[in-house]
Amino acid sequence: MRNDGSPRVVIVGAGFGGLTAARRIARLPVQLTLIDRRNHHTFQPLLYQVATAGLSPGEIAAPIRSILRGHSNVEVLLGEVVEFDLARKQVITNDRELDYDFLIIASGATHAYFGHEDWEPYAPGLKSIEDALEIRRRVLLAFELAERRKKVAGTVELPLQFVVIGGGPTGVELAGTLAEIAHHAMSHEFRNFEPSESKILLIEGGPRVLATYSEELSRKAEAQLHRLGVEVRTSQMVTKIEPGAVWVSGERIPSAVILWAAGVAASTLGRKLGVPVDRAGRVLVEPDLSIPGHNEVFVIGDLAALNDANGKPLPGVAPVAIQQGDWVAETIARDLKKQPRRPFHYRDKGSLATIGRAAAVAQIGKFELSGYFAWLAWLFIHIFFLIGFRNRILVMIQWAWSYLTYERGARLITGSDELTGWTQSQEIHDPSPSELHSR
Amino acid sequence: MRNDGSPRVVIVGAGFGGLTAARRIARLPVQLTLIDRRNHHTFQPLLYQVATAGLSPGEIAAPIRSILRGHSNVEVLLGEVVEFDLARKQVITNDRELDYDFLIIASGATHAYFGHEDWEPYAPGLKSIEDALEIRRRVLLAFELAERRKKVAGTVELPLQFVVIGGGPTGVELAGTLAEIAHHAMSHEFRNFEPSESKILLIEGGPRVLATYSEELSRKAEAQLHRLGVEVRTSQMVTKIEPGAVWVSGERIPSAVILWAAGVAASTLGRKLGVPVDRAGRVLVEPDLSIPGHNEVFVIGDLAALNDANGKPLPGVAPVAIQQGDWVAETIARDLKKQPRRPFHYRDKGSLATIGRAAAVAQIGKFELSGYFAWLAWLFIHIFFLIGFRNRILVMIQWAWSYLTYERGARLITGSDELTGWTQSQEIHDPSPSELHSR
């Protein structure tokens, strides 16, 4: 792209915030560069469905440059940002420097283990397509390995145990869907064990699941989880994770699969700006979403820390990122027209969390909803916001099919070191005879 | 599964041959074990569409145990066969021995480099979902890297070069589809180079492409390839492959992506039976598809070498494997009823090869067809034989969508060591300035 003298805007990250900003800013008289480490935008709210074999990666992702194809003033770069030079107004990537007049940083968040990074190999988190495929591989292999398990004379066989750590929306979705898979999708397919006897355990450190919802909705969500066959333990801390087992409040729980949904930390790029960040690494932005001392640099989405009108921190959810992306685009448009800036205000249109088949909770202002109708609302809203007409049709068909048949559409175990991974998993999940006796 | 005294049948491999045999044998009064290294059956004729981002892996694969779920006398095992003990009638896997009364080996073929195994990292072949995803990653990255390529003053920029080695059906499909991607699907998406100027080269060692078809159809296939923008070179030998370049008849061709479709070899299991095999490792079976000296052991599909009534070897295609799977099931049924065996005869219902958008060739007995109608026939036959009603609908929608919009449905670059792989690819495909001058 040639430099034509018009203002240069650089956006880092093509998640909900960055992509929303890009689509709007593309219509302004500027040159826009959008840089991301991946070639695709991922629709994160449906990642758990890829992890649980309900959808294929291609159905919840769209190539970034296809989305922005129509705008000749937009350049999309696959690359990794290494540093910022705020004084010289440059973004430094792994292989070049990009000059900017306006910079928008929307690099999001990733899962965090709070000082227990050594737990990650045994309890993977869910933030990317790759994470989702690794979780899918582990879940499907757990069933295959249970089928291959040899009977040991004189021992009691343990049921297949799945453990999800963290009772936020992702943990609740994963636990509910795992229960559906174990108790329905796999029935009649195995000969040497009974998948429907599998146990799904959801562990939450706080006193209730879905803590950002009302107490009433938390209680209903817990009831719906029970109905789906999930055991919920609240106010319990995980003290240790080792290959094939979780320690919870002093008890060792042998587990075939352990999933981590207990926390996120902001992208490390926030700490490279030299401005104050909070404990999670989020940048404390000004009311107009710019950073202190540099009103041409904006931080939006999960990487930004901002309070709402009541002094409560804005949650790390897609609607916040989308509204901030829109708002920054608007601010740049106003700057170009020499109009004064205005502070950002989040309009909370409500929250929805799905739990499993026909189970969800919704909070829209004072209005609360749970069960089947909340679930239907969840379905339609997610189809509506999914990017790409083709993806919407495919996901609708997959969901209709899964609903009618209980089958999962993408039950593939893939990965290059399949057989190595497998042997390891078997060690992880096959309890030793002594363990079996002791229970 | 408990041993109930009924005859035990073991099938190795759940490709077209093994799965067809399993579905039929499941209805006999036997205990059946089907063992495969993967948990899914792959519809190989559409693998090239996964490799070229047209379809998602989940759309051309189905979990083996779902397919056979309805039969309580069937056990599906994820495992790797290591050895056979024909005297004791045992299959030895990586973790157990399986007794059999009848054994069917249908472990297929893989791509072969004929003594040049060191070429594989630079020119991958296409036999599994993993292969297809690796090829997709390389193809999509090649475009991304071309966009990032730095201008070198005083040099001419090379167009993006793709090379497909081997002019059989797979090579022709890959080359035709790559041309469609480069010349249509990617248009208007890049700012620093013109994807439609990419070159696609198909190299065939023999005198014509699609050598198993008539000379007339080969000529038409070549014309259709030209129309799609593929350069075809026949009677040319690849003498060397190195990172980022192919040597063809003494000429060095710098290439962004090199794909290998030049040959297959039979699964190594064939050589473990202690019976004669041909040069490609295929087992020389008796007319009833059993092996010499052991009429309870059958070999079918790509692993079997058998001539037709005219003394011509049967081709390694799905219809042969399917008919052989059916026929072995029938033979076991006859054995159980103490009826005499009959020799296998292949009924050739014709062959079809697709070349690209609205381009294909078909040979049905003496009847030949090419172009749009051959392509429509190809579409319908492949939808019809695809396993799973859900997959059929999804593939139909993807195809209709791609046909109307020229877009590809699954343009994701995934893989855990994304950025490492990328740097390496860039070295591979960025021509040095001296190279640029020399052309």
Interface residues (C-beta under 8 A of the other chain):
Chain A: M1 R37 R38 N39 H40 S56 P57 G58 E59 A61 P63 R65 S66 R69 G70 S72 E75 V76 L77 L78 G79 E80 N94 D95 R96 I129 E130 L133 L140 E144 E147 R148 K150 H188 E189 F190 R191 N192 R390 I393 L394 I397 Q398 W401 E407 G409 A410 R411 L412 I413 T414 G415 S416 E418 L419 W422
Chain B: M1 R37 R38 N39 H40 S56 P57 G58 E59 A61 P63 R65 S66 R69 G70 S72 E75 V76 L77 L78 G79 E80 N94 D95 R96 I129 E130 L133 L140 E144 E147 R148 K150 H188 E189 F190 R191 N192 R390 I393 L394 I397 Q398 W401 E407 G409 A410 R411 L412 I413 T414 G415 S416 E418 L419 W422
